[in-house]
């Protein structure tokens, strides 16, 4: 059996890589890992396959002696909250986050609401390979249901509080489960909310799920057409947030992270930011503003949580708009990010473009190139040889540091692609670095 776990959890095309049998085996492996007893919260997004996989995972859990508490349709941050709120021993979220509708995934969570560490994932993977332990007929676990959206919403509103003025916001939840929570909470904070792609649909007809500029054209146009102050976009499971300003311009995810982090550290204190090698240098600027330090890790939620466990921290985040508020939870919190951004905007007075301009400007170019999984190792070896004489950071992929910017090339842990990121102080230099990276990457793929 090959490697199961990617950047976070097990993910694949439904009924090809991710089958009901594998979902059952994963549930049974988790029950075996927990000692064939305990309580496990299970949540799902609204993909067409999620209920099927939820039932398979739940069957595996109960066949292994665990009680399963099904939360139904919930955003990923709500599942993380539910694990702690219900005093569960673990959690499972059925979601493929930003991937297309034909994909789905199974993610494991610890009793503290944090995703499983790499070590825990490897142990579960070994149990799947060896075969989990079935319990006797009289030890099979029970299945029950619980609602955690309401207690989650109350707790989050208590933390966020009311806004001083009414902001007009267009919220695009991409036909995903974020629509169950985010528009309502923004309204209760005092926003005037217009929803876009707000009906649940597991085929996600409104737009592609990844909240990147090329997928947010409709949101940008809606913000301008409605005279809104901003737009807020989630991915499929609402653990990411991207913002569109009043002119319809899409803010990069790391700038959303930077502004949310600055507000969090200014309002509540703290001196340590955890992020990845793929995140903008603007995070270092924020750290200097508040006298904080920055720790950089490999890409992926478990990497950031692992660094938090080792050395502590106050806020964390990724370039994709996923932000961690460690005094609230240990998962990427797209819903709280949206609320925190609104608080930052409310304190600043707006508009969003002016708030964004309060931080130093960097230009980024982000590209992707298809690459078969079996070629990735050889491509990485070729790229290391090609850039061997440069200032390299090999924390994750290959990051080439220049005096006026940087280039990062890394293989995706969830898709058969390489990602190529470049950043510089000028748009022309960022494009130049990205084009160089793409040339070298495509050449390495063709030769491998």
C-alpha positions as CSV (number, residue, x, y, z in Angstrom):
1,X,0.0,0.0,0.0
2,X,1.3,3.5,-0.9
3,X,1.2,6.5,1.2
4,X,-2.3,7.4,2.3
5,X,-2.0,10.8,4.1
6,X,-1.1,13.9,2.1
7,X,-0.7,17.5,3.3
8,X,-3.6,17.0,5.7
9,X,-5.7,13.8,5.8
10,X,-6.5,11.3,3.2
11,X,-7.9,12.7,-0.1
12,X,-8.7,11.4,-3.5
13,X,-11.3,11.0,-6.3
14,X,-14.4,9.3,-4.9
15,X,-14.8,5.6,-5.8
16,X,-11.4,5.6,-7.4
17,X,-8.8,6.5,-4.8
18,X,-11.2,7.1,-1.9
19,X,-13.8,4.3,-1.7
20,X,-16.3,3.4,1.0
21,X,-14.1,0.4,1.8
22,X,-11.1,2.7,2.5
23,X,-13.3,5.0,4.5
24,X,-14.5,2.1,6.6
25,X,-10.9,0.9,7.1
26,X,-9.9,4.5,8.2
27,X,-12.7,4.5,10.7
28,X,-11.8,1.1,12.1
29,X,-8.1,2.1,12.2
30,X,-9.0,5.2,14.2
31,X,-11.0,3.1,16.6
32,X,-8.1,0.7,17.0
33,X,-5.7,3.6,17.5
34,X,-8.0,4.9,20.3
35,X,-7.9,1.4,22.0
36,X,-11.3,0.2,20.7
37,X,-13.3,2.6,22.9
38,X,-14.1,6.3,23.2
39,X,-16.3,9.0,21.6
40,X,-15.6,10.4,18.1
41,X,-17.4,13.4,16.6
42,X,-18.0,13.0,12.8
43,X,-18.8,16.0,10.6
44,X,-19.2,16.3,6.8
45,X,-19.4,18.9,4.1
46,X,-22.1,18.8,1.4
47,X,-20.3,17.0,-1.4
48,X,-22.4,14.5,-3.2
49,X,-20.3,11.7,-1.7
50,X,-19.9,13.0,1.9
51,X,-22.9,11.3,3.4
52,X,-21.8,8.0,1.9
53,X,-18.3,8.3,3.3
54,X,-19.7,9.5,6.6
55,X,-21.7,6.3,7.0
56,X,-18.7,4.2,6.0
57,X,-16.4,5.9,8.5
58,X,-19.1,5.7,11.2
59,X,-19.5,2.0,10.5
60,X,-15.7,1.5,10.9
61,X,-15.7,3.4,14.2
62,X,-18.5,1.5,15.7
63,X,-17.2,-1.8,14.4
64,X,-14.0,-1.0,16.3
65,X,-15.9,-0.2,19.5
66,X,-16.1,3.6,19.5
67,X,-19.3,5.6,19.9
68,X,-19.8,8.0,17.0
69,X,-21.5,11.3,17.4
70,X,-22.7,12.6,14.0
71,X,-22.7,16.4,13.7
72,X,-24.2,16.4,10.2
73,X,-23.4,19.2,7.8
74,X,-20.8,21.5,9.4
75,X,-17.9,23.7,8.4
76,X,-14.5,22.3,9.4
77,X,-14.0,24.9,12.2
78,X,-17.3,23.8,13.7
79,X,-16.2,20.1,13.8
80,X,-13.0,21.2,15.6
81,X,-15.1,23.1,18.1
82,X,-17.5,20.2,18.5
83,X,-14.7,17.7,19.4
84,X,-13.9,19.9,22.4
85,X,-17.5,21.0,23.2
86,X,-18.7,17.4,23.4
87,X,-15.5,16.2,25.2
88,X,-14.7,13.7,22.5
89,X,-11.6,11.6,22.2
90,X,-11.2,12.4,18.5
91,X,-13.0,13.8,15.5
92,X,-13.4,13.0,11.8
93,X,-14.2,15.6,9.1
94,X,-15.4,14.4,5.7
95,X,-14.2,17.1,3.3
96,X,-11.9,17.8,0.4
97,X,-11.8,21.5,1.3
98,X,-10.9,23.4,-1.9
99,X,-10.6,20.4,-4.3
100,X,-13.1,19.9,-7.1
101,X,-16.4,18.1,-6.4
102,X,-15.2,14.7,-7.6
103,X,-12.7,14.6,-4.7
104,X,-13.4,14.0,-1.1
105,X,-11.3,13.4,2.0
106,X,-11.1,12.1,5.6
107,X,-9.3,14.2,8.2
108,X,-8.6,13.2,11.8
109,X,-8.7,15.5,14.8
110,X,-7.4,15.0,18.3
111,X,-9.3,15.6,21.6
112,X,-8.1,19.2,21.6
113,X,-9.6,20.0,18.3
114,X,-6.3,20.0,16.4
115,X,-5.6,17.9,13.3
116,X,-3.6,14.7,13.8
117,X,0.2,15.2,13.8
118,X,2.4,13.5,11.2
119,X,3.4,10.9,13.7
120,X,-0.3,10.1,14.6
121,X,-1.1,9.9,10.9
122,X,1.7,7.5,10.2
123,X,0.5,5.3,13.1
124,X,-3.1,5.2,11.7
125,X,-1.7,4.5,8.2
126,X,0.2,1.5,9.7
127,X,-3.0,0.2,11.3
128,X,-4.9,0.5,8.0
129,X,-2.1,-1.5,6.3
130,X,-2.1,-4.2,9.0
131,X,-5.8,-4.3,9.4
132,X,-7.8,-2.7,12.3
133,X,-9.3,-4.7,15.2
134,X,-13.0,-5.6,15.1
135,X,-14.7,-5.9,18.5
136,X,-17.2,-8.5,19.6
137,X,-20.9,-8.2,18.8
138,X,-21.6,-7.0,22.4
139,X,-18.9,-4.3,22.2
140,X,-20.0,-2.5,19.0
141,X,-20.3,1.3,19.5
142,X,-23.4,3.4,19.5
143,X,-24.3,6.2,17.0
144,X,-26.0,9.4,18.2
145,X,-26.4,12.9,16.8
146,X,-25.7,16.4,18.2
147,X,-26.0,20.0,17.1
148,X,-22.9,22.1,17.7
149,X,-23.5,24.9,15.3
150,X,-25.6,26.8,17.8
151,X,-23.1,26.7,20.7
152,X,-20.3,27.5,18.3
153,X,-22.2,30.5,17.0
154,X,-22.9,31.8,20.5
155,X,-19.3,31.4,21.6
156,X,-17.9,33.1,18.5
157,X,-20.3,36.0,18.7
158,X,-19.4,36.5,22.4
159,X,-15.7,36.7,21.4
160,X,-16.2,38.9,18.3
161,X,-18.7,41.4,19.7
162,X,-20.7,44.0,17.7
163,X,-19.4,46.4,15.1
164,X,-19.6,50.2,15.5
165,X,-21.0,50.8,12.0
166,X,-23.1,48.9,9.4
167,X,-20.8,47.5,6.7
168,X,-22.3,46.1,3.5
169,X,-20.7,42.7,2.7
170,X,-21.2,40.2,-0.1
171,X,-20.5,36.7,1.2
172,X,-19.6,33.9,-1.3
173,X,-19.6,30.5,0.3
174,X,-19.3,28.6,-3.0
175,X,-22.4,26.6,-2.4
176,X,-20.6,25.0,0.6
177,X,-21.3,24.6,4.3
178,X,-19.9,28.0,5.2
179,X,-23.3,29.3,4.2
180,X,-24.8,27.7,7.3
181,X,-22.8,30.0,9.6
182,X,-20.9,33.0,8.2
183,X,-23.7,35.1,6.7
184,X,-25.7,34.8,9.9
185,X,-22.8,35.7,12.2
186,X,-21.9,38.7,10.1
187,X,-25.6,39.9,10.3
188,X,-25.6,39.5,14.0
189,X,-22.4,41.5,14.3
190,X,-24.3,44.3,12.5
191,X,-23.4,43.9,8.9
192,X,-25.8,44.2,6.0
193,X,-25.2,40.9,4.2
194,X,-25.8,39.9,0.5
195,X,-25.2,36.3,-0.2
196,X,-23.7,34.8,-3.4
197,X,-23.7,31.1,-4.1
198,X,-25.5,30.7,-0.8
199,X,-27.6,27.6,-1.6
200,X,-26.1,24.2,-0.6
201,X,-25.2,22.2,-3.7
202,X,-22.6,19.3,-3.7
203,X,-21.8,19.8,-7.4
204,X,-20.7,23.4,-6.5
205,X,-22.1,25.1,-9.7
206,X,-21.4,28.7,-8.6
207,X,-17.7,28.7,-8.9
208,X,-14.6,26.6,-8.4
209,X,-14.0,26.0,-4.7
210,X,-10.5,27.3,-4.3
211,X,-10.9,31.0,-3.3
212,X,-8.2,32.4,-5.7
213,X,-8.5,35.5,-7.9
214,X,-9.3,33.6,-11.1
215,X,-12.3,32.0,-9.4
216,X,-13.7,35.1,-7.7
217,X,-14.7,37.2,-10.7
218,X,-18.4,37.0,-10.0
219,X,-17.8,38.1,-6.4
220,X,-15.7,41.1,-7.5
221,X,-18.4,42.2,-9.9
222,X,-21.1,41.8,-7.3
223,X,-19.2,43.9,-4.8
224,X,-18.9,46.8,-7.3
225,X,-22.5,46.4,-8.6
226,X,-24.0,46.4,-5.1
227,X,-21.9,49.3,-3.9
228,X,-20.7,47.0,-1.1
229,X,-17.8,47.7,1.2
230,X,-16.2,44.3,0.7
231,X,-16.6,40.7,-0.3
232,X,-15.8,37.7,1.7
233,X,-15.1,34.3,0.1
234,X,-14.7,30.8,1.7
235,X,-13.6,27.5,0.2
236,X,-15.8,24.4,0.4
237,X,-15.4,23.8,4.2
238,X,-14.9,27.4,5.4
239,X,-11.5,27.0,6.9
240,X,-10.2,29.7,4.5
241,X,-11.2,33.3,4.0
242,X,-10.3,35.7,1.1
243,X,-11.4,39.3,0.9
244,X,-12.3,41.4,-2.1
245,X,-12.0,45.2,-1.5
246,X,-14.6,47.9,-2.4
247,X,-13.1,48.2,-5.9
248,X,-13.5,44.5,-6.6
249,X,-9.8,43.7,-6.2
250,X,-9.0,40.4,-4.6
251,X,-6.6,40.5,-1.7
252,X,-4.0,37.8,-1.5
253,X,-4.6,35.3,1.3
254,X,-1.4,36.2,3.2
255,X,-2.5,39.8,3.4
256,X,-5.8,38.8,4.9
257,X,-3.8,36.7,7.3
258,X,-1.4,39.6,8.0
259,X,-4.2,42.1,8.8
260,X,-6.1,39.5,10.9
261,X,-2.9,38.7,12.8
262,X,-2.1,42.4,13.4
263,X,-5.5,43.0,14.8
264,X,-5.4,39.9,17.0
265,X,-1.9,40.7,18.4
266,X,-2.8,44.4,18.9
267,X,-6.1,43.7,20.6
268,X,-5.2,40.7,22.7
269,X,-1.4,40.7,22.9
270,X,1.1,38.0,22.0
271,X,4.5,37.9,20.4
272,X,4.9,34.8,18.2
273,X,3.5,34.2,14.7
274,X,3.7,30.8,13.0
275,X,3.5,30.5,9.3
276,X,5.0,28.6,6.3
277,X,7.7,29.1,3.8
278,X,5.1,30.0,1.2
279,X,3.7,33.1,3.0
280,X,4.5,36.7,2.1
281,X,7.2,38.7,3.7
282,X,4.5,41.1,4.8
283,X,4.2,38.8,7.9
284,X,7.7,39.8,8.9
285,X,6.6,43.4,8.6
286,X,3.6,42.8,10.9
287,X,5.9,41.1,13.4
288,X,8.2,44.1,13.4
289,X,5.2,46.4,14.0
290,X,4.2,44.5,17.2
291,X,7.6,43.3,18.3
292,X,6.8,39.6,17.5
293,X,8.9,36.8,16.1
294,X,8.1,34.6,13.1
295,X,8.6,30.9,12.8
296,X,8.3,29.3,9.4
297,X,7.4,25.7,8.7
298,X,6.6,23.3,5.9
299,X,3.2,23.9,4.2
300,X,0.2,22.2,5.9
301,X,-2.0,22.5,8.9
302,X,-0.2,19.7,10.9
303,X,3.1,21.5,10.4
304,X,1.9,24.7,11.9
305,X,0.2,22.9,14.8
306,X,3.4,20.9,15.3
307,X,5.4,24.0,15.7
308,X,2.9,25.5,18.1
309,X,3.1,22.3,20.2
310,X,6.9,22.5,20.3
311,X,7.3,26.2,21.0
312,X,4.0,27.9,21.5
313,X,2.5,30.8,19.6
314,X,-0.3,33.3,19.4
315,X,-1.5,33.3,15.8
316,X,-0.7,31.3,12.7
317,X,-1.6,31.2,9.1
318,X,-0.9,30.3,5.5
319,X,-0.7,32.1,2.2
320,X,-4.1,30.6,1.2
321,X,-6.1,32.6,3.7
322,X,-6.2,30.0,6.4
323,X,-5.6,31.5,9.9
324,X,-5.2,30.0,13.3
325,X,-6.2,31.8,16.5
326,X,-4.5,29.6,19.1
327,X,-6.4,31.1,22.1
328,X,-9.6,30.0,20.3
329,X,-8.9,26.7,18.5
330,X,-6.1,24.7,16.9
331,X,-7.5,24.6,13.3
332,X,-7.7,27.0,10.4
333,X,-10.6,29.2,11.3
334,X,-12.1,30.8,8.2
335,X,-15.2,32.0,10.0
336,X,-13.4,33.7,12.8
337,X,-11.0,35.1,10.2
338,X,-14.0,36.8,8.5
339,X,-15.2,38.2,11.8
340,X,-11.7,39.4,12.9
341,X,-11.2,41.1,9.5
342,X,-14.4,42.9,10.0
343,X,-13.3,44.0,13.5
344,X,-10.0,45.3,12.0
345,X,-11.8,47.2,9.3
346,X,-14.3,48.6,11.8
347,X,-11.4,49.8,14.0
348,X,-9.6,51.3,11.0
349,X,-12.7,53.0,9.6
350,X,-12.1,51.8,6.0
351,X,-12.2,51.5,3.2
352,X,-10.7,48.0,2.7
353,X,-8.2,49.3,0.2
354,X,-6.9,51.9,2.7
355,X,-6.6,49.2,5.4
356,X,-4.7,47.0,3.0
357,X,-2.4,49.9,2.1
358,X,-1.4,50.3,5.7
359,X,0.9,47.4,5.2
360,X,4.0,47.4,2.9
361,X,3.2,46.3,-0.7
362,X,4.5,43.1,-2.3
363,X,3.6,41.6,-5.6
364,X,3.0,37.9,-6.0
365,X,2.5,35.5,-8.9
366,X,1.1,32.0,-8.2
367,X,1.1,29.3,-10.8
368,X,0.6,25.5,-11.0
369,X,1.9,22.9,-13.3
370,X,0.6,19.3,-13.7
371,X,3.0,16.6,-12.8
372,X,2.4,12.8,-12.3
373,X,2.9,11.7,-8.7
374,X,5.6,9.2,-9.7
375,X,7.7,12.0,-11.3
376,X,7.7,14.4,-8.3
377,X,10.8,13.0,-6.5
378,X,12.9,13.1,-9.7
379,X,11.7,16.6,-10.5
380,X,12.8,17.8,-7.0
381,X,16.2,16.3,-7.4
382,X,16.7,18.0,-10.8
383,X,15.6,21.4,-9.4
384,X,18.0,21.1,-6.4
385,X,20.8,20.5,-8.8
386,X,19.7,23.4,-11.0
387,X,19.5,26.0,-8.2
388,X,22.4,24.5,-6.2
389,X,24.5,27.7,-6.3
390,X,21.7,30.0,-5.0
391,X,20.6,30.9,-1.4
392,X,18.2,28.0,-0.8
393,X,15.6,27.2,1.8
394,X,14.7,23.5,1.6
395,X,12.2,23.5,4.4
396,X,9.5,22.5,1.9
397,X,10.2,22.2,-1.8
398,X,12.8,24.6,-3.0
399,X,12.7,28.3,-2.0
400,X,15.3,30.5,-3.8
401,X,16.0,33.7,-2.0
402,X,17.1,36.8,-3.9
403,X,17.9,40.3,-2.7
404,X,14.7,41.6,-4.1
405,X,12.3,38.7,-3.8
406,X,11.9,34.9,-3.6
407,X,10.8,31.9,-5.7
408,X,9.2,28.8,-4.2
409,X,8.6,25.6,-6.1
410,X,7.0,22.7,-4.2
411,X,5.0,19.6,-5.0
412,X,1.3,19.6,-3.8
413,X,0.5,17.0,-1.1
414,X,-3.1,16.6,-2.3
415,X,-3.0,16.9,-6.1
416,X,-0.8,15.8,-9.1
417,X,0.7,19.3,-9.5
418,X,3.6,21.5,-8.6
419,X,3.0,24.9,-7.2
420,X,5.2,27.8,-8.2
421,X,5.1,31.0,-6.1
422,X,7.1,34.2,-6.6
423,X,7.2,37.4,-4.6
424,X,9.0,40.7,-5.2
425,X,8.7,44.5,-4.5
426,X,7.7,45.1,-8.1
427,X,5.1,43.4,-10.3
428,X,7.6,43.0,-13.1
429,X,10.2,41.3,-10.9
430,X,7.6,38.9,-9.5
431,X,6.6,37.9,-13.0
432,X,10.2,37.5,-14.0
433,X,10.9,35.2,-11.1
434,X,7.7,33.1,-11.7
435,X,8.5,32.7,-15.4
436,X,12.0,31.5,-14.5
437,X,10.6,29.0,-12.1
438,X,8.0,27.7,-14.5
439,X,10.7,27.3,-17.2
440,X,12.9,25.3,-14.9
441,X,10.0,23.3,-13.5
442,X,8.6,22.3,-17.0
443,X,12.1,21.4,-18.2
444,X,12.6,19.2,-15.2
445,X,9.3,17.5,-15.7
446,X,10.0,16.8,-19.4
447,X,13.4,15.4,-18.6
448,X,12.3,13.2,-15.6
